[in-house]
Amino acid sequence: MEVKPVRQRLNLQSSGCHFAVGMDPLLSREEKYGHPTERAWIEIDRDALIHNARTLRSLLPPGCELMPAVKAQAYGHGAVLVARELNRIGVRAFCVATVSEGIELRKGGVKGEILILGYTHPSRISSLRRYRLIQTVIDYPYASVLNDCKKKIRVHIGIDTGMHRLGERCDHFEQICSIFRMKHLKIEGAFTHLCADDSTEPMEKSFTQGQGTAFFETMKQLKDQGFSCKKVHLQASYGVLNYPELGGDYARIGIALYGLLSTGADTERCNIVLKPVLAVKTRVAAVKGLYCGETAGYGLSFTAKREMKIATVTIGYADGLPRALSGGTGKVLIHGFEAPILGYICMDQTIIDVTDIPDVTQGDIAVVIGKSGGKEITACDVAQQADTIANEVLSRLGQRLTRMVVS
């Protein structure tokens, strides 16, 4: 794939994005343009990202806008890189989990609304105004804390309709009204979180529809009381796909934007074409022989039953490769062949079996997530092997992996 330059001057070191044109005129062409010379790196497919955004946007009802979830480094992809690409196609609203994530986007030049979905400590409230961020009101006591700062703060109110995580309970209507009366809160929106929208089974469907009813009834009652709320939202990836009729002014799209759903089964059942955005690649550091009866790795965890050829690749659990993939559970791809993982995955390196793969040499590329030849390993594949969901696999990818946009 052709690596396209990132033309703007960016400070991406903190996000794991360690290159940018304009950062230093003395950088080599490879460093400037993100040529994969690193020990391990992430490639972000611009075309796939834009395809997914436009496809998901086409599913939204009139008046509903994308509010991509770019928390946790855009599910490991690189928040600034992803948000800037989406800015270019007109996306003007994003949501994150923390004030630090919002600040990083602003410092990276991201335009538009940025909503913080989680708690912000009172000592950092001044940053909300400085970086033009919108804070979630997580309950009535927190609203009072924000109001006591005696500075205008832009907020969306979280309404708890059944998740019971954050948000003021929808049946605490008087307290919600009291929040609207607080003179230092500039209330620009309200939202709830659907907790069972990944299923259309009868029980989950009834619960999800009940959440929607409770939320919109609360909004109607507020309007009847004379309170204005410009933007309301309750949809995320699964909600848009399974319950599009619930609508709203924003759709907080997360995992689907990145080209998959939480599990392989969900992804296969999806009735739209999503394209994986991310590939994880690494280098072969060494190739050596292993005699029959010799062991490899920590704890004598692998013993050769024949003469073998093994290789060490420069990625480990500190980079986000789940240690649960040790002992042959997981594999990587080299030259279009599968190379099983041998023994325990180490912090920075992993040993693989390349006995039956021809011409493996030092410096070769190994694919951890992505395609090689006619084979592919998806984040859902890795998640299944590690007994988790793709969201976790992606969001735990390490900060020292260089992120680069390719096309």
Buried (B, 14 or more C-beta within 10 A) or exposed (E): EEBEBBEEEBBBEBBBBBBBBEBEEEBEEEBBBBBBEBBBBBBBBBEBBBBBBEBBBEBBBEEBBBBBBBBBBBBBBBBBBBBBBBBEEEBEBBBBBBBEBBBBBBBBBBEBBBBBBBBBEEEEBEBBBEBEBBBBBBBBEBBBEBBEBEEEBBBBBBBBBBBEEBBBBBEBBEBBBBBBEBEBBEBBBBBBBBBBBBBEEEEBBEBBBEBBEBBBEBBEBBEEEEBEBEBBBBBBBBBBBBBBEBBBBBBBBBBBBBBBBBBBEBBEEBEEEBBBBBBBBBBBBEBEEBEEEBBBBEEEBBEBEEEBBBBBBBBBBBBBBBBBBBBEBBBBBBBEBBBBBBBBBBEBBBBBBBBEBEEBEEEBBBBBBBBBEEBBBBBBBBBBBBEBBBBBBBBBBBBBBBBBBBE
